[in-house]
Amino acid sequence: MAIPLVAGCCAVLRETLGAVGVSTSSGALIKALLVNGADDLGLPRSDQGFGRVNIKNSLVRVDGRRNGGGDFVDVGVPTGPTLEEGQNWTQEIPLAALTQPGTLKVTLAYPDRQGAILQNNLTLKVEIRQRSGNIIAKRGDERVRSGE
């Protein structure tokens, strides 16, 4: 029953994105919103994946855009030459001044060619230049799925 449920959630997200002015939402954006809104089940990633889909949490990010908050950034595909193995691509995303504490979630989702193993193993690294002293937990590199 998970596949029909997730497919329905994807349709709701795509429709809601259109309502807030994102007329061409990529599959990667939909995946990132689902992953970002998922409930962690407290299990190893090999047992739970990215968690249980929570459409309400995913829609909160889209509604932030509707209310002028811009709660997600779709970086899209960079133009120019492709990356070779070992090369880096950096994207700086300035965050608006936050008035109250909260959680920052960053998700990398991208399409990959079909195959038994991941064809393009991209790694997400987040650097926060001005921190409040909080320790950021690491989950490690994702080497199985095209998302982190």
GROMACS elastic network, one bead per residue, 0.5 to 0.9 nm:
[ bonds ]
;  ai    aj funct       b0    kb
    1     4     6  0.59122   500
    1     5     6  0.64943   500
    1     6     6  0.88812   500
    2     5     6  0.51804   500
    2     6     6  0.60882   500
    2     7     6  0.85245   500
    3     6     6  0.52465   500
    3     7     6  0.60487   500
    3     8     6  0.85855   500
    4     7     6  0.50355   500
    4     8     6  0.61438   500
    4     9     6  0.86267   500
    5     8     6  0.52119   500
    5     9     6  0.63036   500
    5    10     6  0.87417   500
    5    53     6  0.87591   500
    6    10     6  0.61595   500
    6    11     6  0.86776   500
    6    34     6  0.86568   500
    6    53     6  0.72138   500
    6    55     6  0.89626   500
    7    10     6  0.50612   500
    7    11     6  0.63565   500
    7    12     6  0.87793   500
    8    11     6  0.50915   500
    8    12     6  0.63017   500
    8    13     6  0.86737   500
    9    12     6  0.50855   500
    9    13     6  0.61659   500
    9    14     6  0.86177   500
    9    34     6  0.81917   500
    9    53     6  0.83453   500
    9    54     6  0.87552   500
    9    55     6  0.62381   500
   10    13     6  0.50950   500
   10    14     6  0.61177   500
   10    15     6  0.85810   500
   10    27     6  0.88655   500
   10    30     6  0.63954   500
   10    31     6  0.80849   500
   10    34     6  0.78888   500
   10    55     6  0.88703   500
   11    14     6  0.51514   500
   11    15     6  0.61506   500
   11    16     6  0.85548   500
   12    15     6  0.51849   500
   12    16     6  0.60833   500
   12    17     6  0.85369   500
   12    55     6  0.85219   500
   12    59     6  0.87624   500
   13    16     6  0.50787   500
   13    17     6  0.60014   500
   13    18     6  0.85787   500
   13    30     6  0.68065   500
   13    33     6  0.81806   500
   13    34     6  0.86549   500
   13    55     6  0.81320   500
   13    58     6  0.78329   500
   13    59     6  0.68853   500
   13    62     6  0.80471   500
   14    17     6  0.51302   500
   14    18     6  0.63194   500
   14    19     6  0.87824   500
   14    22     6  0.86713   500
   14    23     6  0.86496   500
   14    24     6  0.87600   500
   14    25     6  0.66276   500
   14    26     6  0.88804   500
   14    30     6  0.70939   500
   15    18     6  0.51925   500
   15    19     6  0.64392   500
   16    20     6  0.65427   500
   16    21     6  0.89064   500
   16    22     6  0.86607   500
   16    59     6  0.78621   500
   16    62     6  0.72760   500
   16    63     6  0.83562   500
   17    20     6  0.52595   500
   17    21     6  0.64579   500
   17    22     6  0.51278   500
   17    23     6  0.69649   500
   17    24     6  0.85634   500
   17    25     6  0.71059   500
   17    62     6  0.65874   500
   17    63     6  0.88275   500
   17    65     6  0.89414   500
   18    21     6  0.51948   500
   18    24     6  0.76306   500
   18    25     6  0.78704   500
   19    22     6  0.73293   500
   19    23     6  0.80764   500
   19    66     6  0.82351   500
   20    23     6  0.83164   500
   20    62     6  0.76391   500
   20    63     6  0.79004   500
   20    65     6  0.67414   500
   20    66     6  0.53190   500
   21    24     6  0.88787   500
   21    65     6  0.89562   500
   21    66     6  0.84470   500
   22    25     6  0.61531   500
   25    28     6  0.81724   500
   25    29     6  0.62649   500
   25    30     6  0.70834   500
   25    74     6  0.87339   500
   26    29     6  0.51923   500
   26    30     6  0.65150   500
   26    31     6  0.86824   500
   26    74     6  0.89860   500
   26    76     6  0.82939   500
   27    30     6  0.51014   500
   27    31     6  0.61188   500
   27    32     6  0.85646   500
   27   109     6  0.87596   500
   27   110     6  0.81057   500
   27   111     6  0.77154   500
   28    31     6  0.50064   500
   28    32     6  0.60546   500
   28    33     6  0.86095   500
   28    76     6  0.87525   500
   28   108     6  0.83707   500
   28   109     6  0.51304   500
   28   110     6  0.50649   500
   28   111     6  0.63786   500
   28   147     6  0.87254   500
   29    32     6  0.50366   500
   29    33     6  0.61952   500
   29    34     6  0.86290   500
   29    74     6  0.65375   500
   29    76     6  0.83984   500
   29   109     6  0.70206   500
   29   110     6  0.82401   500
   30    33     6  0.52067   500
   30    34     6  0.62588   500
   30    35     6  0.86690   500
   30   109     6  0.88656   500
   31    34     6  0.51061   500
   31    35     6  0.60889   500
   31    36     6  0.84329   500
   31   109     6  0.64728   500
   31   110     6  0.84424   500
   31   147     6  0.82783   500
   32    35     6  0.51055   500
   32    36     6  0.58907   500
   32    37     6  0.84713   500
   32   106     6  0.87315   500
   32   107     6  0.57571   500
   32   108     6  0.66292   500
   32   109     6  0.54781   500
   32   110     6  0.86282   500
   32   147     6  0.76589   500
   32   148     6  0.87267   500
   33    36     6  0.50776   500
   33    37     6  0.60990   500
   33    38     6  0.85406   500
   33    55     6  0.89525   500
   33    57     6  0.87570   500
   33    58     6  0.54139   500
   33    59     6  0.80651   500
   33    61     6  0.75831   500
   33    62     6  0.83960   500
   33    72     6  0.84213   500
   33   107     6  0.81808   500
   34    37     6  0.52768   500
   34    38     6  0.60653   500
   34    50     6  0.89789   500
   34    53     6  0.63589   500
   34    54     6  0.74265   500
   34    55     6  0.71546   500
   34    57     6  0.84407   500
   34    58     6  0.57794   500
   34    59     6  0.89992   500
   35    38     6  0.52247   500
   35    39     6  0.87003   500
   35    50     6  0.59872   500
   35    51     6  0.76662   500
   35    52     6  0.87911   500
   35    53     6  0.74230   500
   35    54     6  0.89863   500
   35    58     6  0.81376   500
   35   107     6  0.73590   500
   35   109     6  0.88309   500
   35   147     6  0.84714   500
   35   148     6  0.86541   500
   36    39     6  0.86613   500
   36    50     6  0.85554   500
   36    57     6  0.79469   500
   36    58     6  0.66777   500
   36    61     6  0.88143   500
   36   105     6  0.65388   500
   36   106     6  0.74331   500
   36   107     6  0.64791   500
   37    52     6  0.87992   500
   37    53     6  0.68615   500
   37    54     6  0.57399   500
   37    55     6  0.68123   500
   37    56     6  0.75743   500
   37    59     6  0.79735   500
   37    60     6  0.83728   500
   37    61     6  0.81537   500
   38    50     6  0.66654   500
   38    51     6  0.53762   500
   38    52     6  0.52219   500
   38    54     6  0.50561   500
   38    55     6  0.77814   500
   38    57     6  0.71241   500
   38    58     6  0.74779   500
   39    42     6  0.89697   500
   39    50     6  0.79522   500
   39    51     6  0.52334   500
   39    52     6  0.50811   500
   39    53     6  0.64745   500
   39    54     6  0.62953   500
   39    57     6  0.85210   500
   40    43     6  0.76608   500
   40    48     6  0.80161   500
   40    50     6  0.69251   500
   40    52     6  0.67182   500
   41    44     6  0.86086   500
   41    48     6  0.67763   500
   41    50     6  0.86809   500
   41    51     6  0.56987   500
   41    52     6  0.70493   500
   42    45     6  0.87633   500
   42    48     6  0.82121   500
   42    51     6  0.84185   500
   43    46     6  0.80956   500
   43    47     6  0.62144   500
   43    48     6  0.59499   500
   43    49     6  0.87981   500
   43    51     6  0.85080   500
   44    47     6  0.54287   500
   44    48     6  0.63511   500
   44    49     6  0.79160   500
   45    48     6  0.50862   500
   45    50     6  0.65046   500
   45    51     6  0.79689   500
   46    49     6  0.58455   500
   48    51     6  0.52586   500
   48    52     6  0.76884   500
   49    52     6  0.83431   500
   50    53     6  0.84152   500
   50   148     6  0.89060   500
   51    54     6  0.89038   500
   53    56     6  0.89758   500
   53    57     6  0.86631   500
   53    58     6  0.84715   500
   54    57     6  0.55201   500
   54    58     6  0.65277   500
   54    59     6  0.88280   500
   55    59     6  0.59911   500
   55    60     6  0.85620   500
   56    59     6  0.51589   500
   56    60     6  0.62827   500
   57    60     6  0.52150   500
   57    61     6  0.70640   500
   58    61     6  0.56341   500
   58    62     6  0.69917   500
   58    63     6  0.89947   500
   59    62     6  0.50130   500
   59    63     6  0.59823   500
   59    64     6  0.84925   500
   60    63     6  0.50080   500
   60    64     6  0.61804   500
   60    65     6  0.89440   500
   60    71     6  0.82044   500
   61    64     6  0.51822   500
   61    65     6  0.70250   500
   61    69     6  0.88861   500
   61    70     6  0.78993   500
   61    71     6  0.50518   500
   61    72     6  0.62040   500
   62    65     6  0.53103   500
   62    66     6  0.67007   500
   62    67     6  0.89892   500
   62    70     6  0.77559   500
   62    71     6  0.66104   500
   62    72     6  0.71525   500
   63    67     6  0.61737   500
   63    68     6  0.85917   500
   63    69     6  0.81414   500
   63    70     6  0.83404   500
   63    71     6  0.77572   500
   64    67     6  0.51979   500
   64    68     6  0.62996   500
   64    70     6  0.53815   500
   64    72     6  0.79247   500
   65    68     6  0.51962   500
   65    69     6  0.50773   500
   65    71     6  0.55739   500
   65    72     6  0.73340   500
   66    69     6  0.72320   500
   66    70     6  0.74691   500
   67    70     6  0.77356   500
   68    71     6  0.84907   500
   69    72     6  0.87251   500
   69    96     6  0.89534   500
   70    73     6  0.73502   500
   73    76     6  0.88630   500
   73    93     6  0.80712   500
   75    78     6  0.77642   500
   75    91     6  0.80880   500
   78    81     6  0.86279   500
   78    82     6  0.86085   500
   78    89     6  0.89151   500
   79    82     6  0.82861   500
   83    86     6  0.81060   500
   83    87     6  0.58541   500
   83    88     6  0.72338   500
   83    89     6  0.76550   500
   84    87     6  0.56184   500
   84    88     6  0.86166   500
   85    88     6  0.87412   500
   95    98     6  0.80329   500
   98   101     6  0.72080   500
   98   102     6  0.83608   500
  106   124     6  0.87195   500
  106   126     6  0.78466   500
  106   148     6  0.82633   500
  107   124     6  0.79459   500
  107   147     6  0.70693   500
  107   148     6  0.55366   500
  108   122     6  0.85690   500
  108   123     6  0.82804   500
  108   124     6  0.64330   500
  108   146     6  0.80963   500
  108   147     6  0.52567   500
  108   148     6  0.50460   500
  109   146     6  0.60063   500
  109   148     6  0.65779   500
  110   122     6  0.88004   500
  110   146     6  0.58178   500
  110   147     6  0.64413   500
  111   120     6  0.89655   500
  111   146     6  0.66884   500
  111   147     6  0.88413   500
  112   115     6  0.87222   500
  112   118     6  0.72061   500
  112   119     6  0.64001   500
  112   120     6  0.63857   500
  112   121     6  0.89711   500
  112   146     6  0.64638   500
  113   118     6  0.78178   500
  113   119     6  0.62279   500
  113   120     6  0.79453   500
  114   117     6  0.81785   500
  114   118     6  0.79826   500
  114   119     6  0.77672   500
  115   118     6  0.67976   500
  115   119     6  0.71158   500
  116   119     6  0.86794   500
  117   143     6  0.87251   500
  117   144     6  0.69048   500
  117   145     6  0.87275   500
  118   121     6  0.61954   500
  118   143     6  0.70184   500
  118   144     6  0.59216   500
  118   145     6  0.66476   500
  118   146     6  0.70505   500
  119   146     6  0.89010   500
  120   146     6  0.77931   500
  121   142     6  0.80605   500
  121   143     6  0.64752   500
  121   144     6  0.83659   500
  121   145     6  0.85494   500
  121   146     6  0.73113   500
  122   141     6  0.88621   500
  122   142     6  0.83985   500
  122   143     6  0.85003   500
  122   146     6  0.77081   500
  122   147     6  0.82720   500
  122   148     6  0.86305   500
  123   141     6  0.63763   500
  123   142     6  0.73233   500
  123   143     6  0.86915   500
  123   147     6  0.87722   500
  123   148     6  0.74245   500
  124   141     6  0.78170   500
  124   142     6  0.89202   500
  124   147     6  0.88126   500
  124   148     6  0.65086   500
  128   131     6  0.62852   500
  130   133     6  0.89392   500
  131   134     6  0.69543   500
  132   135     6  0.89177   500
  138   141     6  0.88488   500
  139   142     6  0.84081   500
  141   148     6  0.75617   500
  142   145     6  0.64331   500
  142   146     6  0.78488   500
  142   147     6  0.71465   500
  142   148     6  0.60033   500
  143   146     6  0.80012   500
  144   147     6  0.86736   500
  145   148     6  0.78187   500
